[in-house]
Amino acid sequence: AGTLLHYSRRAINLDFGSRVITLLNRAGILTPSSIILDADALERIEEAFIDGDNLTSSRFSVIIENPVDLKLHIHGGADIAFVERILRSHLRQKERSIMNALLSILGEEIAPPTSWLETIVLRDQIRSLNENSVIGVASKLLGKGFGLTPSGDDFILGMISIMDLFGEDVSALRRLVAPYRNVFARTVLADALDGYYPRPVLSMLNSFASKAGADCSAASLLRMGHTSGHDVIAGMYYATWKLV
């Protein structure tokens, strides 16, 4: 049984223990653990049940069909110098994004944070990015930052995606994420560790492999969430930087 984690008229997040299923009433950012319903607005529900391809709640019952393939099927074939160049050209300062810490690490001048809390978070993120390994960075950033999926988690998503693209071992990250208590963010990261990504992230990865439309894909990814796209691109660049 899935219990209510978050509700709005456009999205319902149901906690099934090991992962979160998101019900949407419109097309948009489709994550691997999402279901789009044909409804003008979603009615509030407290729990739902999945039995095979059937999802049932007190308000509606639907058949899950027409899955969208959000799995990355290309591994190890991208040009790392091309990937690094594209990502570097799209690093932009963004309020409350971990991108600012990355730019600082790279020696770029950034505007100072506008609050004491953002200053503390930025300093902590800079310290975390100075860790010597990807797993060290991830262990420091998991669950840290602003947002429903904290910026540190989106950064880790970006790192996982690049490691997947280049066939790097992610088993240590899998062990790190497994006991994470933010079930929504854990679902997104667990999907990525299995090779499944939100559509804007997957489009970015496919454009790296094909060398076609990478700038357009990056622009689309940067529009994901309030800071999520910036955080993901920062994580992508960091992982590429470590691999170069």
N, C-alpha and C positions, 0 to 999 in steps of 0.2 A: 504494500500500500504506500502511496505517496502522500505526504502531508504538505500543507501550504507553507511555503517559505517566503514568497513575495507575491503581491497581487496588484495589478492595475487593469484598466479596461482594455489594454493592448497586449499585456503579457502576464502569464501566471508561471511562477517557478515552483515546481513540486519536488520535494526532497524524498528520494527513494532510498536513502541511506548511503549507498555506494556512489550515487550520482544524482544530479538534478536534471529533470526534464523540463524544458521551457515550452510552454504553449503560447503561440503568437496568433494574432488575428490579422496579420498583414505580412506581405513579403518585406524583406529588409535584410538585416544582418542575420544570416541563418547559421547557427552553430551546429555541430554534429549531433548534439543532444536536444534539438528543437523540433517541434511539430507545428505546422501552420494550419490553423482552423479557418474554415469559411464562416466567419461571423463578423458582424459589424462591431460588436464589443463583447468582451469576455465577461461572463458572469462569475462572481466570486464563488469559489468552492473551497472546502476545507480539506478534502482528500480525494484521491482517485486511485484506480486499480488498473494495472496492465496485465492482460492475459493473452499471450501471443501477440497478435496484431490488433487487439481490441483495447481501447482505453475507455474506462467507464468512470463517471462521477455522478454526483446527485443531480447535476444540471444537464449533462449531455453524455452521449456515448458516440465514439468515433472509431473508424477503422483506419489504422496507420498504413499508408500506402505511398507509392511513388517516391521512394527515398532518393535524395540528392547525393551524388557521390562527392564527398568532401575529403577524400583521402588523397594524399600526395603519392603519386605513382612514379615519380622520377627521383632517383637517388644517385648522388655522386657525379652527375653529368654537367653541372654548372661550372662556369668560369669564375673562380673566386675573385679575381681581379675586377671583373665586370660587376659582380655583386657588391664588392666593397665600394667601387666608384659610384654606383647608383645610390646606395644607402647613404654614403657620405654627403651626396648632393641634396639629400632630403632631411638632414638633421636640422631641426628648427627648435628654437627655444619655445617652450609652452608652459604657461602657469600651472603649477602643481604636478608637472610631469617629471619623471626621472630622466627625461631627455636633458634637462638642465644640468644634472649631475654628470652625465656623460660628456656634455660639451665642456664642462669645467675640467674634467679629467683630460680631455683632448687639448686643453690650453686655450679654449675659446673664451672670450669675454662674454659674460651673461649679465642681464639686469638683476639686481638684488631682489630677493623675495620680498613680498609685501607684508608679511606677518612673521611674528616670532616663531609660530608653529612651523611654517614653511621653511624658515631658516634652520630649525632643528632637524627637520626631515631631510633637507638638502645636504646638510653636513653628514648625517648618518648614511645617506645614499652614496656620497663621495667616498666615505670610509669603506663602505661595502664593495664598491667598484675597484678598490685598490687591493682586494684579495687576489691571491696568486692563481686561482683556478676557477673554472666555470662552476664547479660544484660548491666551492667556497663562496663565490658571489651569490649563487642561488640560495644557499643556506642562510645567508645574511639578509637577503631581500624578501624571502617568502613571507607573505602576509603583511609586508610593510608598505606604507604609502597611502595615498588617497584613492577613493573610488570603491564601487561595489566589488569589482575585481581590483584589489589594490595595485598601484602602479608597479610594485615589485613583482607581482604575479604576471602582469602583462609583459614585463621585461623578460621574465623567465620563459614565457610563451614564445617570445621572439627568439631567444637563444635556442630553445628546443627545435624550432622550425628550421633554423639554419643548420644545426647539428644533424637533423633528419635529412635535409637536402644534400648534405655532403657525406652522409653515411657514417656519422660519428656515433659512438656508443653513448646511449642515454640511460643506461641501467642505474647509474648512481642517482640521477635525477628522479627516476621512477621510485627508488627507495625513499628519497626525500619527500616526495609529494604524497605517497601512500597514506601516511597518518595525519595529513593536514586537515584541520578541523573546519575550515571554510569550505563547505561542501559545494557551493556554486563554483568558486574559483578552482577547487580540486577537480571538478568535472571537466572544466575547460582544459586544464593542464593534463589530466589523464587522457582525454581525447587526443591531445597533441602527441603525447607519448606513444599512443597507438597509431599515430600517423594521420589523424583527422583534425582539420582546422576550420575556424570560421572562414566564410567565403572570401573576405578581403585579404586575409593572410594567405590562403591557398592561391588566390590570383597572383599575389606578389611572388610567391615561390615558383609558380608555373612560368611567370614572365622572366624570372631569373634563368630558368632552364632553357627557355626558347629565345631569350634575348629580344623579345618583342613586347612592346607596351609596358615596359617596366616603370617608366615615369608616370604613366596614367594609373597603373596599379598602386604605386606609392601614394599618389594624391588621394586615391580612394581609401586606402588604408589609414591615412592621416585623419580622415573624417570619421573614423570609427570611435564612437563614444566621445566623452569629453576630453580625456587624455589617452585613452587606451591605444589608439593608433600610433601616437607619438611614442608611447612606452614600448610597444611591440617593435617598432622600427629601431628604437634605441637598443633593445635586446638583440635584434638581428645584427645590427652593426657591431655591437660589442663581441658577439660570438664570431663574426667574420674577422674582426680585428685580431682576435686571439688565434684564428686559424691561418691567417696570412703568413 
